[in-house]
Structures are given as C-alpha cells and as structure tokens.
Amino acid sequence: MVQVGRYMICLPTVRRNCGSRPPQRGRRAGAVTVLHSQAESRSSPGKIMKFRMHENSLFAILLRSPWWISFAIAAAITTVAAFFVPPVYAVVASLPFLVIGGIATWRQLRAPSAARIERTVEAVRAMSWNDFSVAMEAAFRRDGYAVSRVGLAAADFEMTKAGRTSLVACKRWKAARTGVEPLRDLDAARRERDAHESVYVATGEFSDGARAFAAEKKIRVLHVAELAKLLPRAGRG
C-alpha cells in the first residue's frame, strides 16, 4: 500500500501485503483501486451537543417544587436502600436528589420576596415608557446580551447572546390583562426576522388562551417575579 497525497493506493501485485483485512470499497481506475485516506474516511467532527432538561422531567419538576421535597425523596431512598445494600451505596443512590435539592434551595433563597415583587410592580407601573425601556435595556445588558431597539409594532428589542437572537416585546407592560393577540403578533415577528426565541414582558394577568399559546410557541414570559430579579433597584423600599 502506497500513500499518494490524500489517497492510499493498493496495487494488485502487492495486495497480499496490504494486511489481513478485506479490501475496502473504493473507486476503480483500471487495475488500481483508489481508497480514501483514513483522514477522509473518518466522520467530520460534529457540533457540540447541548443537553437541555425537559421541562416535564422529574428533575425539572423538582427544581420548580419546594426544596424540601427533593430532600424528602433522598431520605426515603436512603432509608429503603439501606435494607438491601451497604449504607454508602444507599447514600450514592440518593445523591441525584440531594444535588437537585441543593440547587432548588439555592434558587429559592435567591427568589425575590412577595413584598419586593409588590414594590417592583408598583414602581415599574409608575414609570414612563422611556424610563421603563431604558431600565429593561440596561437589565438585559447586565445579563450579557447585546441589545438593539427595533421599530416594530410587535417587538421593542432585539438581543443577542451566545449566537442566539431573541425578540422582546415589553411596551404593554402596564396592561391589566394580556390576551393571545400580542403574543401571536410577537411570534409572527420572530419568524419573520428568523430569531431563535421571543420574550414577552408584562405585569398584569394572562388569559388562559395566552398562557397556552405562550407554552405552545415557547414564548418566554417575564412576569412580576422575573422583573423583580431583572430590576432589583425598582423593588427597593
């Protein structure tokens, strides 16, 4: 076998010296079989796979539940498993739930209090559109987004982070109740601009139809608790 440039060439007269493996299929040119080099035969490196927890998986549900539930499950697993395996293995079996419990505890400790949420809602509803839009733009930038304003009826900002583009609508933040129509318009604008996701900001209630549409189209809703995190100064008494 002889390597010429990018190819490995196996001549018929010396094929018996090319190893014990059966000859690979290749393109034939007369009495010469041309084989792709090993570098070409390998698959090209694929993209890095990003794993995302399904929102209805057990661990995702536990992350949204009170922190003590995960620790209670871990304790129950440890107790039952200890009857069948050594204690150290019983603890290992419950380790995933201990980790989830720790994460849930950390998240819930950082969550804004009801009083802070109420103060934030009062503060942002008292803002003018200019003040609120400036505050939201600054908040998104603090989260690492590159933000630009767009002159669309259905959206106010376009922001980019880690190669993903989001379209944001927040002009109706004072609306007492949000229906399906503004969400449908936002989703249409996202598709038209080929954005990856859309974000809707509101402080009022959402109709059942609006909630269902947002879930179906995977529209990220920033409601009062999320606003309290984004705008910590607004919630200070």
Backbone as a ProteinNet text record, in pm:
[ID]
protein_1_A
[PRIMARY]
MVQVGRYMICLPTVRRNCGSRPPQRGRRAGAVTVLHSQAESRSSPGKIMKFRMHENSLFAILLRSPWWISFAIAAAITTVAAFFVPPVYAVVASLPFLVIGGIATWRQLRAPSAARIERTVEAVRAMSWNDFSVAMEAAFRRDGYAVSRVGLAAADFEMTKAGRTSLVACKRWKAARTGVEPLRDLDAARRERDAHESVYVATGEFSDGARAFAAEKKIRVLHVAELAKLLPRAGRG
[TERTIARY]
84.7	0	88.3	54.6	135.7	45.2	90.1	13.4	60.5	-32.4	-1.4	-95.5	-39.2	-122.1	-226.6	-352.4	-463.5	-515.2	-455.5	-510.2	-413.4	-472	-395	-420.7	-315.1	-327.4	-274.1	-360.1	-322.9	-313.1	-192.1	-168.6	-202.1	-255.7	-294.3	-178.7	-58.7	55.1	101.2	64.4	111.3	-7.1	-125	-242.8	-230.2	-158.7	-144.1	-64.6	7.2	86.8	14.4	-106.9	-178	-248.2	-220.9	-282.5	-388.6	-431.7	-525	-669.4	-698.2	-834.5	-877.3	-1003.4	-1051.3	-1043.4	-1019.4	-1004.2	-1131.9	-1115.8	-1229.8	-1278.8	-1406.1	-1461.5	-1408.2	-1384	-1335.4	-1365.8	-1311	-1331.6	-1222.8	-1262.9	-1166.8	-1128.4	-997.8	-945.1	-852.9	-905.5	-826.3	-800.9	-672.5	-635.3	-599.1	-622.1	-581	-704.7	-710.1	-819.5	-775.9	-850.4	-815.1	-903.4	-840.4	-911.4	-892.2	-995.8	-982.1	-888.7	-815.9	-724.7	-804.2	-734.2	-801.1	-858.1	-789.4	-837	-970.9	-989.2	-1114.8	-1224.6	-1185.7	-1286.3	-1351.7	-1284.5	-1343.5	-1453.4	-1550.5	-1658.2	-1604.7	-1651.6	-1609.4	-1666.2	-1591.8	-1639.6	-1773.8	-1866	-1997	-2000.4	-2115	-2130.4	-2138.5	-2099.5	-2106.2	-2253	-2288.7	-2427.6	-2456.2	-2564.3	-2605	-2728.4	-2714.6	-2824.5	-2909.9	-3039.9	-3132.7	-3236.7	-3257.4	-3352	-3493.7	-3568.7	-3707.3	-3788.5	-3876.2	-3948.6	-4042.6	-4081.8	-4171.2	-4099.2	-3966.1	-3892.4	-3901.6	-3870.7	-3881.8	-3793.6	-3668.1	-3575.9	-3618.6	-3671.5	-3717.9	-3835.9	-3925.7	-4039.9	-3992.9	-3893.8	-3842.5	-3773.5	-3707.3	-3642.2	-3743.6	-3865.1	-3969.3	-4050.6	-4029.7	-4105.2	-4031.6	-4097.7	-4029.4	-3906	-3800.4	-3671	-3677.1	-3763.2	-3764.2	-3815.6	-3889.5	-3941.6	-3827.4	-3727.4	-3613.3	-3538.2	-3520.1	-3450.2	-3533.1	-3664.7	-3750.5	-3740.8	-3737.8	-3722.3	-3586.4	-3482.4	-3348.8	-3344.1	-3409	-3411.6	-3486.1	-3596.6	-3674.2	-3594.8	-3525.4	-3444.9	-3333	-3267.9	-3158.5	-3208.6	-3323.5	-3378.8	-3413.9	-3481.3	-3522.7	-3401.9	-3310.2	-3194.5	-3103.6	-3102.2	-3015.3	-3052.2	-3174.8	-3214.1	-3153.5	-3108.1	-3062.2	-2913.9	-2857.5	-2717	-2647.1	-2513.9	-2442	-2481.2	-2471.5	-2516.2	-2453.4	-2324.3	-2259	-2325.2	-2366.6	-2434.8	-2575.8	-2637.7	-2770.6	-2763.9	-2657.9	-2639.7	-2612	-2530.1	-2499.7	-2627.1	-2717.3	-2841.8	-2927.7	-2918.1	-2999.1	-2926.1	-2801.9	-2720.7	-2784	-2841.1	-2902.4	-3009.3	-3088.2	-3194.5	-3137.3	-3024.8	-2958.1	-2905.4	-2850.3	-2799.5	-2914	-3022.7	-3138.4	-3194	-3198.2	-3244.7	-3156.8	-3025.1	-2934.1	-2954.2	-2971	-2993.2	-3125.9	-3230.1	-3360.4	-3354.7	-3280.9	-3266.6	-3197.7	-3090	-3014.8	-3101.6	-3177.8	-3264.4	-3373	-3432.8	-3544.5	-3499.1	-3377	-3323.4	-3297.4	-3263.7	-3236.9	-3364.3	-3475	-3600.3	-3647.6	-3702.5	-3749.8	-3869.6	-3879.9	-3991.9	-4118.7	-4232.4	-4359.9	-4365.1	-4308.2	-4307.9	-4223	-4109.6	-4022.9	-4089.4	-4158.3	-4230	-4336.8	-4409.8	-4515.7	-4458.1	-4345.3	-4283	-4234.1	-4181	-4133.1	-4247.3	-4359.2	-4475.5	-4522.8	-4532.8	-4576.5	-4478.8	-4350.4	-4250.2	-4251.5	-4256.9	-4249.4	-4379.2	-4493.5	-4618.3	-4624.4	-4545.4	-4539.9	-4441.9	-4361.2	-4261.6	-4326.9	-4263.7	-4299.9	-4238.6	-4284.8	-4228.4	-4079.2	-4037.7	-3896.3	-3813.6	-3858	-3782.7	-3781.5	-3896.9	-3904.4	-3818.8	-3822.8	-3743.9	-3594.2	-3553.5	-3412.2	-3370.9	-3457.7	-3427.1	-3418.2	-3510.4	-3507.5	-3384.8	-3351	-3232.5	-3106.6	-3095.3	-2979	-2976.2	-3093.4	-3100.1	-3056.1	-3100.6	-3059.8	-2909.6	-2856.5	-2711.8	-2633.2	-2685	-2617.6	-2616.8	-2716.9	-2722.6	-2636.8	-2563.3	-2469.9	-2522.6	-2638.2	-2695	-2644.8	-2631.7	-2614.5	-2754.1	-2794.2	-2932.2	-2940.8	-3038.6	-3067.3	-3218.1	-3260.6	-3403.4	-3450.7	-3573.5	-3631	-3761.9	-3785.8	-3907.4	-4021.5	-4065.4	-4173.9	-4294.3	-4412	-4532.3	-4540.6	-4485.3	-4498	-4380.4	-4269.8	-4149.8	-4075.6	-3999.3	-3928	-3776.2	-3727.9	-3583.4	-3548.8	-3428.1	-3367	-3236.2	-3218.5	-3098	-3033.1	-2901.3	-2822.8	-2726.5	-2716.9	-2623.8	-2587	-2457	-2407.5	-2461.3	-2470.7	-2513.5	-2662.9	-2741.5	-2886.5	-2953.8	-3051.4	-3120.5	-3260.1	-3297.9	-3430.7	-3499.2	-3628.3	-3710.7	-3795.4	-3793.1	-3855.7	-3967	-4081.5	-4193	-4222.6	-4216.8	-4245.1	-4323.4	-4376.4	-4445.3	-4579.7	-4638.2	-4767.4	-4747.5	-4640.4	-4609.2	-4711.7	-4787.3	-4885.4	-5023.2	-5043	-5174.6	-5222	-5348.1	-5402.7	-5421.1	-5443.8	-5465.5	-5414.5	-5341.8	-5284.7	-5357.3	-5403.3	-5467.6	-5372.1	-5427.2	-5345.1	-5285.3	-5357.3	-5318.3	-5175.7	-5133.7	-4995.8	-4890.8	-4921.8	-4828.8	-4821.7	-4937	-4938.1	-4859.6	-4874.8	-4800.3	-4650	-4612.8	-4470.5	-4412.1	-4486.6	-4437.2	-4422.9	-4516.3	-4506.2	-4383.1	-4355.9	-4237.5	-4109.3	-4109.7	-3991.5	-3963.6	-4067.1	-4048.7	-4003.3	-4057.1	-4020.1	-3873.7	-3824.7	-3685.8	-3591.7	-3647.1	-3567.7	-3492.4	-3558.4	-3498.5	-3519.2	-3434.9	-3441.3	-3555.7	-3582.4	-3686.7	-3748.4	-3857.9	-3924.5	-3953.3	-3957.1	-3975.2	-4085.7	-4178.4	-4287.8	-4285.3	-4290.9	-4281.4	-4416.9	-4465.4	-4594.5	-4601.2	-4683.8	-4706.6	-4849.4	-4935.5	-5074.2	-5097.5	-5223.2	-5259.7	-5255.8	-5247.1	-5253.1	-5378.9	-5446.9	-5563.1	-5516.7	-5608.9	-5574.4	-5527.3	-5591.6	-5550.4	-5411.1	-5377.7	-5244.7	-5137.8	-5166.6	-5071	-5049	-5158.4	-5146.5	-5068.5	-5093.5	-5022	-4873.5	-4841.4	-4701.3	-4629.5	-4696.4	-4635	-4616.2	-4714.4	-4706.3	-4594.2	-4580.4	-4480.5	-4348.7	-4339.8	-4218	-4176.8	-4276.7	-4250.4	-4213.6	-4102	-4056.5	-4129.6	-4200.2	-4278.2	-4202.8	-4176.8	-4115.5	-4226.7	-4267.1	-4376.1	-4316.5	-4396.1	-4355.1	-4233.2	-4226.3	-4111.6	-3983.4	-3989.7	-3871.7	-3829.9	-3929.1	-3897.4	-3830.2	-3872.7	-3810.6	-3663.9	-3629.8	-3489.6	-3412.2	-3476	-3408.4	-3388.4	-3484.5	-3480.8	-3476.1	-3365.2	-3360	-3375.7	-3329.7	-3341.3	-3485.7	-3567.6	-3707.9	-3783.8	-3736.9	-3807.9	-3757.5	-3663.7	-3611.3	-3705.3	-3733.1	-3822.5	-3754.6
-119.1	0	124.2	220.8	341	461.6	560.2	682.1	785.9	839.1	944.4	1060.7	1167	1281.1	1241.8	1260.8	1232.6	1091.8	1007	876.1	764.3	649	526.7	437.8	396.7	317.5	177.4	80	-59.7	-123.3	-160.8	-219.5	-367.4	-419.5	-561.6	-656.3	-620.3	-712.1	-724.8	-627	-632.4	-634.6	-666.5	-663.1	-760.4	-869.3	-965.8	-909.7	-798.7	-737.7	-620.2	-602.5	-485.2	-513	-626.7	-658.3	-764.6	-815.7	-926.4	-882.5	-750.3	-703.4	-711.3	-738.5	-739.8	-600.3	-590.3	-458	-378.1	-245.2	-156.7	-123.1	-88.3	-47.5	89.3	105.9	235.2	252.6	357.1	378.7	306.2	233.5	156.7	235.5	237.7	300.3	198.3	120.1	14.3	-93.2	-129.8	-235	-180.7	-48.4	14.1	52.1	13.7	50.2	168.5	278.3	400.3	408.5	418.6	424.2	560.5	608.4	732.7	713.4	816.1	809.6	801.8	758.9	744.6	876.7	984.7	1114.3	1148.6	1107.3	1137.9	1040.2	918.7	818.7	842.8	918.4	949.1	1052	1044.3	1143	1275.8	1381.8	1514.2	1541.7	1615.1	1640.9	1711.4	1663.2	1725.2	1841.2	1904.6	2014.7	1961.9	2045.8	2007.6	1998.8	1884.3	1865.2	1935.8	2009.7	2078.2	2007.4	1959.9	1886.9	1983.6	1974.3	2060.5	1973.8	1999.5	1919.7	1946.4	1839.3	1855	1914.4	2010	2082.5	1994.4	1879.3	1788.7	1666.9	1666.6	1556.5	1566.6	1455.2	1452.3	1558.2	1568.5	1663.7	1808.1	1836.3	1971.4	2009.1	1913.4	1938.2	1962.6	1884.2	1902.5	2037.2	2084.6	2215.6	2327.9	2306.7	2408.3	2389.1	2277.3	2246.8	2297.9	2302.8	2341.9	2253.6	2313.9	2246.9	2119.8	2120.4	2007.8	1878.4	1888.1	1767.3	1679.8	1741.2	1664.1	1596.3	1668.2	1608.6	1496.7	1510.7	1405	1278.2	1296.2	1179.8	1114.9	1196.4	1142.2	1062.9	1114.8	1043.4	911.3	911.9	788.7	683.8	727.7	633.6	576	660.3	613.8	511.4	540.3	450.5	314.4	314.1	187.6	110.7	182	113.4	54.1	113.9	64.1	-76.6	-119.8	-256.4	-360	-315.4	-409.1	-395	-277.4	-253.5	-183.7	-181.7	-108.5	38.6	103.5	243.2	337.8	316.7	408.5	402.7	283.2	270	329	320.5	380.4	531.7	593.2	738.5	774.4	693.4	718.3	713.9	621	609.2	734.4	801.5	922.3	1049.9	1038.7	1157.1	1251	1202.1	1295.5	1384.1	1327.2	1405.7	1505.1	1468.8	1563.9	1683.3	1656.2	1765	1855.2	1794.5	1872.7	1955.3	1894.6	1968.2	2087.8	2070.1	2182.1	2294.7	2257.9	2360.5	2432.5	2356.2	2417.2	2511.9	2470.6	2556.5	2687	2675.8	2795.4	2889.4	2834.1	2917.6	2986	2911.8	2967	3069.7	3055.2	3157.2	3288.2	3277	3395.7	3456.5	3385.8	3435.8	3559	3658.6	3779.3	3749.8	3821	3803.1	3863.7	3827.7	3880.8	4032.6	4083.5	4228.4	4299.1	4239.9	4300.1	4296.8	4187.1	4178.4	4286	4304.6	4405.7	4545.8	4573.5	4705.5	4724	4617.9	4627.4	4657.3	4587.2	4609.8	4754	4804.8	4943.6	5041.1	5012.6	5104	5105.4	4987.8	4984.4	5035.2	5015.8	5069.1	5221	5276.9	5422.5	5485	5403.2	5454.6	5496	5590.9	5621.5	5515.6	5510.5	5413.8	5436.8	5561.5	5590.2	5537.4	5561.4	5515.2	5362.3	5301.3	5155.5	5089.7	5140	5080.4	5094.4	5207.3	5225.5	5127.9	5110.5	5017.2	4873.6	4832.9	4697	4674.6	4770.8	4757	4741.1	4822.3	4811.7	4676.8	4626.1	4496.6	4383.2	4385.3	4281.5	4288	4407.4	4421.1	4366.6	4386	4330.3	4178	4121	3975.1	3923.8	4013.1	3969.8	3974.9	4038	4047.2	4171.8	4159.9	4276.3	4317.6	4441	4483.4	4596.6	4587.1	4695.3	4714.4	4837.1	4865.7	4842.3	4793.3	4767	4842.9	4896.6	4974.6	4889	4795.6	4705.5	4727.8	4705.8	4717.6	4605.7	4488.5	4371.6	4351.8	4420.8	4399.3	4530.7	4536.1	4658.6	4643.2	4522.9	4499.9	4372.9	4372.6	4250.3	4233.3	4118.2	4099	3966	3966	3850.3	3810.6	3677.8	3623.5	3482.3	3453.2	3319.4	3273.3	3366.8	3330.7	3312.9	3336.1	3321.2	3457.7	3478.1	3606.3	3594.7	3693.7	3696.3	3826.9	3817.2	3935.2	3962.1	4086.9	4120.2	4223.2	4195.6	4290	4328.5	4457.2	4499	4630	4676.8	4804.9	4800.3	4679.4	4667.3	4619.6	4663.5	4612.4	4654.5	4759.4	4806.5	4743.2	4666.7	4609.7	4524	4541.7	4464.4	4318	4290.8	4153.5	4139.1	4031.7	4005.5	3888.8	3910.4	3804.6	3741.8	3669.3	3595.2	3685.4	3791	3868.7	3924.2	3993.3	4044.1	3933	3818.6	3706	3648.2	3642.1	3592.2	3686.5	3816.9	3914.2	3902.4	3882.2	3867	3742.2	3633.4	3509.9	3525.1	3596.5	3621.3	3705.9	3806.7	3889.1	3808.4	3717.9	3631.8	3547.7	3488.7	3405.4	3488.8	3608.9	3695	3737.2	3763	3804.7	3686.6	3565.4	3443.7	3443.3	3492.2	3491.2	3353.9	3322.6	3191.5	3182.2	3291.5	3287.3	3425	3430.3	3557.5	3569.7	3693.9	3724.1	3828.2	3802.7	3897.2	3942.2	4074.1	4132.9	4190.5	4156.9	4207.9	4201.5	4289.5	4287.5	4247.7	4238.9	4202	4052.2	4015	3874.8	3831.1	3699.4	3641	3554.7	3564.4	3478.5	3333.8	3241.5	3100.4	3072.9	3137.5	3119.8	3173.1	3286.5	3344	3253.5	3196.8	3106.1	2981.2	2929.1	2809.9	2840.8	2956.8	2994	3014.7	3080.6	3102.6	2970.1	2875.1	2743.9	2670.1	2679.1	2609.1	2663.6	2797	2861.3	2885.3	2839.4	2854.5	3002.5	3085	3226.2	3241.8	3300.4	3321.4	3441.7	3419.7	3525.5	3578.3	3708.1	3773.1	3841.3	3777.1	3830.5	3900.8	3920.8	4008.1	3955	3823.1	3769.1	3785.1	3760.7	3776.5	3923.6	4013.7	4156.3	4201.1	4143.8	4179.7	4139.7	4028.8	3988.5	4078	4111.8	4192.2	4336.5	4388.2	4528.8	4538.6	4498.8	4496.6	4633.8	4737.6	4871.3	4918	4872.1	4914.8	4860.2	4746.5	4683.9	4725.2	4815.5	4857.9	4957.5	4935.6	5024.3	5152.3
0	0	0	-87.1	-102.3	-84.2	-6.9	11.6	-88.1	-164	-260.4	-229.6	-172	-134	-31.4	-68.8	21	6.2	-77.7	-106.8	-69.9	-37	-16.7	-137.2	-207.5	-330.1	-304.3	-330.5	-313.9	-452	-492.4	-624.3	-621.1	-731.5	-733.4	-706.7	-750.2	-737	-594.3	-510.8	-372.1	-275.8	-326.4	-240.5	-124.6	-144	-34.2	81	59.9	166.2	230.5	190.7	241.5	373.7	433.8	562.9	546.9	660.1	658.3	640.4	653.2	640	493.7	467.2	329.1	271.8	141.5	80.8	94.5	120.6	130.6	-8.6	-12.4	-139.5	-177.8	-302.6	-348.1	-493.8	-553.1	-695.1	-772.4	-876	-953.3	-1077.5	-1106.9	-1227.3	-1290.8	-1386.6	-1446.8	-1345.1	-1326	-1232.1	-1096.8	-1073.5	-948.2	-869.7	-743.4	-655.2	-570.3	-579.7	-507.5	-384.4	-269.4	-141.5	-78.6	-17.1	56.7	174.5	204.9	318.7	447.6	551.6	679.7	728.1	694.8	741.5	678.3	549.9	484.1	523.5	559.8	592.4	726.9	813	941.9	925.1	1011.1	1007.1	1054.8	993.4	1036.4	1173.6	1255.8	1392.2	1388.8	1466.8	1470.8	1567.6	1571	1664.4	1807.4	1900.1	2041	2081.6	2135.4	2174.4	2306.8	2308.3	2430	2485.2	2606.1	2667.6	2748.5	2724.7	2796.7	2864.1	2993.2	3069.6	3021.8	2996.4	2953.8	3067.5	3034.1	3138.1	3218.9	3164.1	3235.8	3293.5	3290.2	3351	3502.9	3570	3715.8	3780.7	3736	3797.3	3770.1	3650.8	3620.7	3709.9	3732	3820.4	3963.4	4008.4	4143.9	4159.8	4054.9	4063.2	4081.4	4030.6	4045.7	4174.3	4241.4	4362.3	4486	4602.4	4725.9	4750.5	4800.9	4812.7	4896.9	4999.2	5093.3	5029	4917.6	4853.6	4802.9	4741.1	4690.6	4804.6	4916.2	5029.8	5093.6	5092.4	5147	5062	4930.4	4841.1	4863.4	4877.4	4901.3	5031.9	5136	5264.4	5252.5	5178.2	5162.2	5085.3	4979.4	4900.9	4986.2	5065	5150.5	5252.2	5311.9	5414.1	5355.7	5241.5	5179.8	5127.7	5061.3	5003	5109.2	5229.7	5336.4	5381.2	5352.5	5388.1	5293.4	5177.6	5075.8	5040.8	5061.7	5024.9	5140.3	5141.8	5246.1	5247.9	5362.9	5375.9	5274.3	5243.3	5149.8	5012.6	4969.9	4841.2	4847.8	4962.5	4978.7	4962	5017.4	5002.5	4857.4	4790.8	4649.1	4565.8	4596.6	4520.8	4532.9	4646.1	4666.8	4625.8	4580.9	4552.3	4449.2	4337.5	4242	4303.5	4395.8	4458.5	4560.1	4622.4	4710.7	4632.5	4514.3	4429.4	4384.1	4337.8	4294.6	4410.9	4529.4	4647	4678.5	4664.2	4688	4588.7	4460.6	4358.3	4382.2	4413.8	4439.5	4559.4	4663.5	4781.2	4745.7	4668.4	4628.2	4546	4452.4	4368.6	4451.2	4541.4	4617.1	4719.8	4769.3	4859.5	4785.7	4657.6	4576.5	4518.6	4526.8	4470	4548	4479.5	4548.8	4637.1	4745.6	4837.1	4777.2	4836.3	4788.3	4803.3	4912.6	4933.8	4829.1	4797	4694.8	4558	4526.2	4398.6	4390.6	4499	4500.8	4481.2	4546.6	4530.1	4386.5	4327.3	4189.4	4093.8	4110.5	4024.1	4034.8	4157.2	4176.4	4110.5	4124.8	4070	3917.6	3855.5	3708.3	3644.9	3711.8	3657.2	3666.3	3757.2	3769.2	3670	3603.2	3508.4	3377	3309.3	3171.4	3080.2	2955.2	2861.5	2842.1	2835.6	2815.4	2932.4	3055.3	3172.6	3180	3152.4	3161.3	3054.1	2931.9	2824.1	2850.4	2905.7	2939.8	3049.4	3149.9	3259.9	3208.2	3119.9	3066.3	2979.2	2896.4	2811	2895.3	3001.7	3090.3	3161.3	3200.8	3269.4	3177.6	3053.7	2959	2931.9	2924.3	2902.5	3021.5	3143	3260.7	3256	3192.3	3178.6	3063.6	2998.5	2894.4	2752.8	2731.7	2597.4	2525.2	2395.1	2308.9	2264.6	2295.6	2277.3	2176.5	2088.3	1994.5	1987.3	1962.9	1953.7	1810.4	1798.4	1666.3	1654.3	1539.3	1517.8	1468.4	1549.9	1512.1	1602.4	1547.2	1629.3	1731.6	1697.9	1785.2	1878.6	1857.1	1939.2	1958.1	2067.4	2101.4	2098.4	2131.5	2134.3	2058.1	2006.2	1955.9	2031.5	2096.4	2176.3	2140.3	2152.5	2110.8	2221.8	2241.9	2341.2	2299.9	2296.7	2262.1	2126.7	2033.2	1898.9	1881.2	1985.1	1977.3	1987.5	1901.4	1893.5	1951.7	2031.7	2092.8	2056.9	2033.4	2006	2129.3	2178.1	2306.5	2286.3	2346.4	2348	2491.9	2521.2	2659.6	2666	2552.9	2550.9	2623.9	2636	2705	2849.2	2912.1	3045.1	3150.4	3123.6	3220.9	3202.7	3097	3068.3	3184.4	3223.5	3334.9	3297.8	3168.9	3124.5	2981.6	2956.8	2824.2	2759.9	2636.1	2560.3	2461	2365.4	2269.5	2163	2122	2004.2	2010	2116.4	2117.2	2114.1	2172.5	2167.2	2026.5	1959.3	1821.7	1730	1750.6	1670.5	1695.1	1821.5	1854.8	1790.1	1792.6	1731.7	1580.8	1517.5	1373.6	1341.6	1426	1405.1	1423.9	1521	1542.2	1419	1362.6	1244.3	1124.8	1113.5	1001.2	1009.4	1129.1	1147.7	1171.8	1171.1	1187.3	1320.6	1426.1	1559.8	1623.7	1722	1786.5	1887.7	1957.7	2059.5	2075.6	2148.1	2173.9	2322.8	2370	2511.7	2525.3	2615.9	2638.8	2784.3	2805.7	2939.2	2978	3096.1	3142.6	3294.1	3351.4	3495.9	3531.1	3430.8	3456	3440.4	3440.3	3427.4	3280.7	3261.8	3128.7	3119.7	3007.4	2987.3	2971.2	2990.1	2972.7	2830	2733.8	2595.2	2569.8	2633.3	2617.1	2677.7	2793.2	2856.9	2771	2717.3	2632.6	2505.3	2446.8	2324.2	2353	2464.5	2500.8	2522.4	2586.4	2607.9	2476.4	2388.2	2259.4	2172.3	2168.4	2082.7	2155.1	2279.1	2359.3	2373.8	2399.7	2425.7	2572.9	2598	2735.9	2795	2903	2966.6	3087.5	3087	3202.9	3280	3390.5	3471.1	3592.9	3695.7	3805.4	3880.3	3904.9	3978.5	3898.1	3767.6	3683.1	3673.8	3668.9	3665.7	3795.3	3907.6	4036	4038.4	3969.6	3960.8	3863.8	3750.7	3649.8	3695.6	3772.6	3813.7	3965.9	4026.8	4174.4	4237	4171	4228.5	4236.7	4141.7	4141.6	4261.6	4317.1	4427.7	4564.4	4569.3	4699	4762.1	4890.1	4960.8	5005.1
[MASK]
+++++++++++++++++++++++++++++++++++++++++++++++++++++++++++++++++++++++++++++++++++++++++++++++++++++++++++++++++++++++++++++++++++++++++++++++++++++++++++++++++++++++++++++++++++++++++++++++++++++++++++++++++++++++++++++++++++++++++++++

